């Protein structure tokens, strides 16, 4: 029995769907693809602007949620039983 031969084809398609076989063309296509993938198209007005968002949760809301927790149940991924809260 003859071992199977695997043909390794190194080709990718360019932006227009044409097959590229030359290793240098493939490398250049990957470079262009990555540049396009990470191209920052946001307007320059937003660049460098730091936005600070705040999420305010009241103590009343926390207490209400704790009261609704089911008692005597298995713990969640944090391994903290509801009785400890």
C-alpha positions in Angstrom: 0.0 0.0 0.0 1.4 3.4 -1.0 1.3 6.2 1.5 -1.0 9.1 0.7 0.7 12.1 -0.8 -0.5 15.5 0.4 -0.1 18.4 -2.0 0.5 21.6 -0.1 -0.9 24.5 -2.1 0.1 27.9 -0.9 -2.4 30.3 -2.5 -4.8 32.9 -1.4 -7.1 35.3 -3.1 -6.4 39.0 -3.5 -8.9 41.7 -2.8 -10.5 41.2 -6.3 -10.7 37.4 -6.0 -7.7 36.5 -8.1 -5.5 33.7 -6.9 -2.0 34.5 -5.7 0.6 31.8 -5.8 3.9 33.7 -5.5 5.1 33.7 -1.9 6.1 37.4 -2.1 2.6 38.3 -3.5 1.0 36.3 -0.7 3.1 38.0 1.9 2.2 41.5 0.5 -1.5 40.6 0.4 -1.4 39.5 4.1 0.4 42.8 5.0 -2.3 44.8 3.2 -5.1 42.8 4.8 -3.7 43.4 8.3 -3.3 47.1 7.6 -6.9 47.3 6.4 -8.1 45.2 9.3 -6.6 47.5 11.9 -7.1 50.8 10.0 -8.5 53.4 12.3 -11.3 55.2 10.4 -12.6 57.2 13.3 -12.7 60.9 12.9 -9.7 62.9 14.2 -12.0 64.8 16.6 -12.5 61.6 18.7 -8.8 60.5 18.7 -7.1 61.1 22.0 -10.4 61.9 23.8 -10.7 60.1 27.0 -14.3 59.4 28.0 -15.0 58.6 31.6 -18.2 56.8 32.2 -19.6 56.1 35.6 -22.1 53.5 36.6 -23.8 54.5 39.8 -25.5 51.6 41.7 -27.3 52.6 44.8 -27.0 50.8 48.1 -30.8 50.2 48.1 -30.5 48.4 44.7 -27.7 46.2 46.0 -29.7 45.3 49.1 -32.8 44.5 47.0 -30.8 42.2 44.8 -29.2 40.4 47.8 -32.7 39.9 49.4 -33.9 38.3 46.2 -31.1 35.7 46.1 -32.2 32.1 46.6 -31.1 30.6 49.9 -29.7 27.1 50.4 -28.7 26.7 46.8 -25.4 25.7 45.3 -22.9 28.5 44.9 -22.1 30.2 41.6 -18.8 30.5 39.9 -17.6 32.8 42.7 -18.2 30.1 45.3 -19.9 32.6 47.6 -23.2 31.3 49.1 -26.1 33.7 49.3 -26.2 33.3 53.0 -22.8 35.0 53.3 -24.2 38.2 51.8 
